[in-house]
Amino acid sequence: MRKGQNGGFSKKDLVNALVIGFALFATFFGAGNLIFPPQLGLLSGKKWLLCFVAYLLADAGLAVGAVLSAVKKGGGLENQMSRLGRIAARVLCIALMLIVGPLVIVPRTGATTYEMSIKPLFPGLSPWIFSVLFFGVVALLTIKPAAVVDIIGKFLTPVLLVTLLVLCVKGIVSPLGTPAESVMGGMEIRNGLISGYQTMDALVSLSLAVIVVKSVKDKGYHERKKQAGMISVACLVAFIGLLLVYAGLNYLGATVSGQGLEGLSGTELMVEITRRLLAQAGTILLGVIVLLACLTTAIGTTSAAADYFSGVLKNKVPYSTLVLIICGCGVLLSNLGTTQIIALAEPVLSLLYPVFLTQVFLNFFTDKIRNKWVFRGAAIGALLFAAADLLYSSFGVAGLSFVDAVPLASLGLGWVLPAAAGGIIGAFIKTER
């Protein structure tokens, strides 16, 4: 690495870090990330900046933290969960990769693209035909694992960024109005945190870490310290990109606050903003943005899932075959529609997310926490609360109303104190050295 060998960054190092950072940005930035910020801006009005900062930290902050935590543990998905025990780690990781891959996130990219990008422009096109075309492209661009990061980072992300910047700059130069008073009643930070947390981008980050580490190795960085340095810079690039885009989208929403648009859904609001800014060209531009956002996410998550399951199956089923299987599932399940896919996945996600976040946090202190029961106790505490919350909020099970009274429950973080308590209890359980 020339300069890199002495602790600095050469020009080549910087280019590589930018490519990886762009790939991370594009994979994190799905269609959902396009919808939440304008909605927050619309409702927070003059206080949009508070919502934006809270959302940024809960979304991009957790996502980048998850990648850095994974790198600290060597990048492998099961390595990140290793303190839970081999069987528990395997079960949790298989569940996660089924969600990230064939069952939820990959199919949702196809469904969202059709509903937001294709249907408004080509209402006569069959969703089945589109899904075959969309996932055919995903398969072609994912079939070679070594090229995935470069395809996203070098080619797709620059186009995505340019289209997003066109929209945001137009809205800043020619604002649609002046931000009105907030209608959140002082809950701007709370609502921003909840929205950012509920994107669950940290789950995607955990699965992507393996692909990122492999990409860094393929570029000639074999020492752990150099890999960590490259990935840290890439994460900074992704974070800055998300910061700029989220700020722009949040402000766009704020400029139409007080104009009677509060009853629109997130998708409808985004369509209305782009239409007002750029007329018919706005509909086309939004279609391109959604297509690219979903395509980059689909490529990254398909590659991550195929790579993981190939390892679990000890390469008895090749990576390329698994890519085709995942894309086939995408074709079938995407035709359920975005709403149905999210409804089916929500219970499982609400159980898994807190468990994984406990391990992400504790992995930063893995060198100082020797007792594996701290990790296990935290996971058990988070899982028990998440299960109780799910049974009460989704199924109305009597006797569990206490979950609403737990501190931080209003932020969707009621599991934090039970996880902390579980970790403290675990610290007193003796373990073999």
C-alpha positions in Angstrom: 0.0 0.0 0.0 3.0 2.3 -0.2 1.9 5.2 2.1 -0.6 2.8 3.7 2.3 0.7 5.1 3.4 3.7 7.2 -0.1 4.3 8.5 -1.3 6.8 5.8 -3.6 6.4 2.9 -2.3 6.4 -0.7 -4.5 7.6 -3.6 -5.3 4.0 -4.4 -6.4 3.3 -0.8 -8.7 6.3 -0.9 -10.3 5.2 -4.1 -10.9 1.7 -2.8 -12.4 3.1 0.4 -14.7 5.4 -1.6 -15.9 2.5 -3.7 -16.6 0.3 -0.6 -18.2 3.3 1.1 -20.5 4.0 -1.8 -21.5 0.3 -1.9 -22.4 0.4 1.8 -24.4 3.7 1.3 -26.4 2.3 -1.6 -27.1 -1.0 0.2 -28.3 0.8 3.3 -30.4 3.2 1.3 -33.5 1.4 0.2 -36.9 2.7 -0.7 -37.9 2.9 3.0 -35.1 5.3 3.6 -36.5 7.5 0.9 -39.9 7.6 2.6 -39.2 8.2 6.3 -37.2 11.4 6.2 -39.8 13.5 4.2 -42.6 12.3 6.5 -40.6 13.4 9.5 -39.9 16.7 7.9 -43.5 17.2 7.0 -44.7 16.7 10.6 -41.8 18.5 12.4 -41.8 21.6 10.2 -39.5 24.2 11.7 -38.0 21.6 14.0 -37.0 19.3 11.2 -33.4 19.4 12.1 -34.1 17.7 15.5 -35.9 14.9 13.8 -33.2 14.5 11.2 -30.4 14.2 13.7 -32.3 11.6 15.8 -33.2 9.6 12.7 -29.7 9.7 11.4 -28.2 8.4 14.6 -30.8 5.6 15.0 -30.6 4.5 11.4 -27.1 5.2 10.0 -25.5 5.3 13.4 -26.7 1.8 14.2 -26.0 0.5 10.7 -22.4 1.7 10.7 -21.9 0.6 14.3 -23.0 -2.9 13.3 -20.5 -3.1 10.5 -17.6 -1.9 12.7 -18.7 -4.4 15.4 -18.7 -7.2 12.9 -15.2 -6.2 11.6 -13.9 -6.3 15.2 -15.0 -10.0 15.3 -13.5 -10.9 12.0 -16.5 -10.2 9.7 -18.0 -13.7 9.9 -21.7 -13.5 10.8 -21.6 -16.5 13.2 -18.4 -15.1 14.7 -20.4 -12.1 15.8 -22.8 -14.3 17.7 -20.2 -16.8 18.9 -20.5 -16.1 22.6 -24.1 -17.3 22.5 -22.9 -20.8 21.7 -22.5 -22.6 18.3 -26.1 -23.9 18.0 -27.8 -20.7 19.2 -25.5 -18.7 16.8 -26.3 -20.9 13.9 -30.1 -20.8 14.5 -30.1 -17.0 14.9 -27.9 -16.4 11.8 -30.0 -18.7 9.6 -33.1 -16.9 10.7 -31.5 -13.6 10.0 -30.2 -14.6 6.5 -33.6 -16.0 5.5 -35.1 -12.6 6.3 -32.3 -10.6 4.6 -32.4 -13.0 1.6 -35.2 -15.0 0.1 -38.1 -14.4 2.4 -38.3 -10.6 3.2 -35.8 -8.0 2.1 -35.0 -9.3 -1.3 -38.6 -9.9 -2.3 -39.6 -6.5 -0.8 -37.1 -4.7 -3.1 -39.0 -6.1 -6.2 -42.4 -5.3 -4.8 -41.5 -1.7 -3.8 -39.8 -1.0 -7.2 -43.0 -2.2 -9.0 -45.3 -0.2 -6.8 -43.4 3.1 -6.6 -41.3 3.1 -9.8 -42.9 1.0 -12.5 -46.7 1.0 -11.9 -47.0 4.8 -12.0 -45.2 5.0 -15.4 -46.3 1.7 -16.9 -49.6 0.7 -15.3 -50.2 -2.0 -17.9 -47.1 -4.0 -17.2 -47.7 -7.2 -15.3 -46.1 -7.4 -11.9 -45.0 -11.0 -12.7 -43.2 -10.0 -15.9 -41.5 -7.1 -14.1 -40.4 -9.3 -11.2 -38.8 -11.8 -13.6 -37.0 -8.9 -15.4 -35.9 -7.3 -12.1 -34.6 -10.4 -10.4 -33.0 -11.5 -13.7 -30.9 -8.3 -13.6 -30.2 -8.9 -9.9 -29.0 -12.4 -10.6 -26.7 -11.3 -13.5 -25.1 -8.6 -11.4 -24.7 -10.8 -8.3 -23.5 -14.1 -9.8 -19.8 -13.1 -9.4 -19.3 -12.4 -5.7 -15.9 -10.6 -6.2 -17.6 -8.0 -8.4 -20.6 -7.2 -6.3 -19.0 -4.3 -4.3 -17.4 -2.8 -7.4 -20.6 -3.0 -9.4 -22.6 -1.2 -6.7 -19.8 1.2 -5.6 -18.4 2.2 -9.0 -21.4 2.2 -11.3 -24.8 2.1 -9.6 -24.2 4.4 -6.6 -22.9 7.4 -8.5 -26.1 7.4 -10.6 -28.2 7.0 -7.5 -26.4 9.9 -5.8 -26.7 12.2 -8.8 -30.5 11.6 -9.0 -30.9 12.1 -5.3 -28.9 15.3 -5.4 -30.9 16.7 -8.4 -34.0 16.2 -6.3 -32.6 17.7 -3.1 -30.8 20.6 -4.7 -34.0 21.6 -6.7 -35.9 21.5 -3.4 -33.3 23.7 -1.7 -32.9 26.2 -4.5 -36.6 26.5 -5.2 -38.4 25.4 -1.9 -42.0 24.5 -2.2 -42.8 26.6 0.9 -41.7 27.8 4.3 -41.5 25.2 7.2 -44.5 25.6 9.4 -44.8 24.9 13.1 -44.2 21.3 14.2 -47.3 19.2 14.9 -45.3 16.6 16.9 -45.9 18.4 20.2 -42.3 18.3 21.4 -41.8 14.7 20.4 -39.4 15.4 17.4 -36.4 13.6 18.9 -38.5 10.6 20.0 -40.2 10.2 16.6 -36.9 10.5 14.8 -35.4 7.8 17.0 -38.3 5.5 16.5 -38.4 5.9 12.7 -34.6 5.3 12.4 -34.7 2.3 14.8 -37.6 0.8 12.9 -35.8 0.7 9.6 -33.8 -2.2 11.1 -30.8 -1.4 8.8 -28.5 -2.8 11.4 -29.7 -6.3 10.5 -28.7 -5.7 6.9 -25.4 -4.3 8.1 -24.5 -7.5 10.0 -25.1 -9.6 6.9 -23.1 -7.3 4.7 -20.0 -7.2 6.8 -18.9 -10.5 5.4 -19.0 -9.2 1.8 -17.3 -6.0 2.8 -14.4 -7.8 4.5 -14.0 -10.1 1.5 -14.0 -7.2 -0.9 -11.2 -5.5 1.2 -9.2 -8.7 1.1 -9.7 -9.0 -2.7 -8.2 -5.6 -3.0 -5.0 -6.7 -1.4 -5.5 -5.8 2.3 -4.7 -8.9 4.3 -3.6 -7.5 7.7 -6.5 -7.1 10.2 -5.3 -3.6 11.1 -5.3 -2.4 7.5 -8.7 -4.0 6.8 -10.1 -2.2 9.9 -8.7 1.1 8.6 -10.1 0.7 5.2 -13.5 -0.3 6.4 -13.6 2.5 9.0 -13.0 5.0 6.2 -15.7 3.3 4.0 -18.1 3.5 6.9 -17.4 7.2 7.3 -18.1 7.7 3.6 -21.4 5.8 3.8 -22.4 7.8 6.9 -21.6 11.2 5.3 -23.6 10.1 2.2 -26.6 9.2 4.3 -26.3 12.4 6.4 -26.4 14.6 3.2 -29.3 12.7 1.6 -31.4 12.4 4.8 -30.9 16.1 5.5 -32.0 17.0 2.0 -35.1 14.7 2.1 -36.1 15.8 5.6 -35.9 19.5 4.5 -38.0 18.7 1.4 -40.7 17.4 3.7 -40.4 20.4 5.9 -41.0 22.8 3.0 -44.5 21.3 2.4 -45.5 21.3 6.1 -48.7 23.1 6.8 -50.0 22.5 3.3 -52.6 19.9 4.2 -50.5 16.9 3.1 -50.4 15.2 6.6 -52.9 12.6 5.5 -50.7 11.2 2.7 -48.8 8.0 3.0 -45.0 8.1 2.8 -45.1 6.9 -0.8 -47.8 9.4 -1.8 -46.0 12.3 -0.1 -42.8 11.5 -2.0 -44.6 11.3 -5.3 -46.4 14.7 -4.5 -43.1 16.4 -3.6 -41.3 15.3 -6.8 -44.3 16.2 -8.9 -44.5 19.7 -7.5 -40.7 20.2 -7.9 -40.2 18.7 -11.4 -43.7 18.1 -12.9 -43.8 14.9 -15.0 -40.0 14.7 -15.0 -40.3 14.3 -11.2 -42.3 11.1 -11.6 -39.6 9.7 -13.9 -36.8 10.9 -11.6 -38.4 9.3 -8.6 -38.9 6.1 -10.6 -35.2 6.0 -11.3 -34.3 6.7 -7.7 -36.5 3.9 -6.4 -35.3 1.5 -9.0 -31.6 2.1 -8.2 -32.2 2.2 -4.4 -34.0 -1.2 -4.5 -31.6 -2.7 -7.1 -28.5 -1.9 -5.0 -30.1 -3.3 -1.9 -31.2 -6.4 -3.7 -27.8 -7.1 -5.1 -26.0 -6.6 -1.7 -28.4 -8.7 0.3 -28.7 -11.5 -2.3 -24.9 -11.8 -2.4 -24.7 -11.8 1.4 -27.3 -14.4 1.8 -25.9 -16.7 -0.9 -22.4 -16.4 0.5 -23.6 -17.3 4.0 -25.7 -20.3 3.0 -23.0 -21.5 0.7 -20.7 -21.7 3.8 -23.3 -23.3 5.9 -23.8 -26.0 3.3 -20.0 -26.4 3.0 -20.2 -25.4 -0.7 -22.2 -28.5 -1.6 -24.6 -26.0 -3.2 -22.6 -23.4 -5.2 -22.9 -19.7 -4.6 -24.2 -19.1 -8.1 -27.0 -21.7 -7.6 -28.0 -20.1 -4.3 -28.2 -16.7 -6.1 -30.6 -18.1 -8.6 -32.7 -19.7 -5.8 -32.9 -16.5 -3.8 -33.8 -14.5 -7.0 -36.5 -17.2 -7.7 -38.0 -16.7 -4.3 -37.9 -13.0 -5.0 -40.0 -13.4 -8.1 -42.6 -15.5 -6.3 -42.8 -13.6 -3.0 -42.5 -10.0 -4.4 -46.0 -10.5 -6.0 -47.5 -10.6 -2.5 -47.0 -6.9 -2.4 -45.0 -4.7 0.0 -47.6 -4.4 2.7 -48.2 -8.2 3.0 -44.4 -9.0 3.0 -43.9 -6.5 5.9 -46.9 -7.8 7.8 -45.6 -11.4 7.6 -42.0 -10.4 8.6 -42.7 -8.0 11.5 -43.2 -10.5 14.3 -39.9 -12.3 13.6 -38.0 -9.1 13.1 -39.3 -7.7 16.4 -38.0 -10.7 18.2 -34.6 -10.9 16.4 -33.6 -7.3 16.3 -33.1 -6.7 20.0 -31.1 -9.9 20.4 -28.7 -9.0 17.6 -28.3 -5.4 18.8 -27.2 -6.7 22.3 -24.4 -8.6 20.6 -23.4 -5.7 18.3 -23.0 -3.5 21.4 -21.1 -6.1 23.5 -18.8 -7.1 20.7 -17.1 -3.6 21.0 -16.0 -4.8 24.5 -15.3 -8.4 23.7 -11.6 -8.1 24.8 -12.7 -6.9 28.2 -15.7 -9.1 28.8 -14.4 -12.7 29.3 -17.6 -14.3 30.7 -19.7 -15.6 27.8 -22.8 -15.5 30.1 -22.8 -11.7 30.0 -23.5 -12.0 26.2 -26.0 -14.8 26.8 -27.8 -13.1 29.7 -28.2 -9.9 27.7 -29.6 -11.8 24.7 -32.0 -13.8 26.9 -33.2 -10.6 28.7 -33.8 -8.8 25.3 -35.5 -11.9 23.8 -37.9 -12.4 26.8 -39.0 -8.7 26.8 -39.4 -8.7 23.0 -41.5 -11.9 23.2 -43.7 -10.4 25.9 -44.1 -7.1 24.0 -45.0 -9.0 20.8 -47.6 -11.2 22.6 -49.1 -8.1 24.2 -49.1 -5.6 21.3 -49.8 -8.0 18.5 -52.0 -10.7 20.1 -53.5 -8.9 23.1 -52.3 -11.5 25.6 -53.7 -10.4 29.0 -51.3 -9.8 32.0 -48.5 -8.4 29.9 -49.5 -4.7 30.0 -46.4 -4.0 32.2 -44.3 -3.8 29.0 -45.7 -0.4 28.3 -44.4 0.9 31.7 -40.8 -0.3 31.2 -38.4 2.6 30.7 -37.7 3.4 27.0 -40.6 1.3 25.8 -42.1 4.4 24.2 -39.0 4.6 21.9 -39.3 0.9 21.0 -36.3 0.2 23.2 -38.0 -1.4 26.2 -35.7 -4.4 25.8 -32.6 -2.4 26.8 -33.0 -2.5 30.6 -34.0 -6.3 30.6 -30.9 -6.9 28.4 -28.7 -5.0 30.8 -30.2 -6.8 33.8 -29.6 -10.2 32.0 -26.0 -9.2 31.2 -25.4 -8.3 34.9 -26.9 -11.5 36.1 -24.8 -13.4 33.6 -21.6 -11.8 34.9 -22.2 -13.7 38.2 -22.5 -17.1 36.5 -19.2 -19.0 36.7 -17.8 -20.2 33.4 -15.0 -22.6 32.4 -11.9 -20.8 31.4 
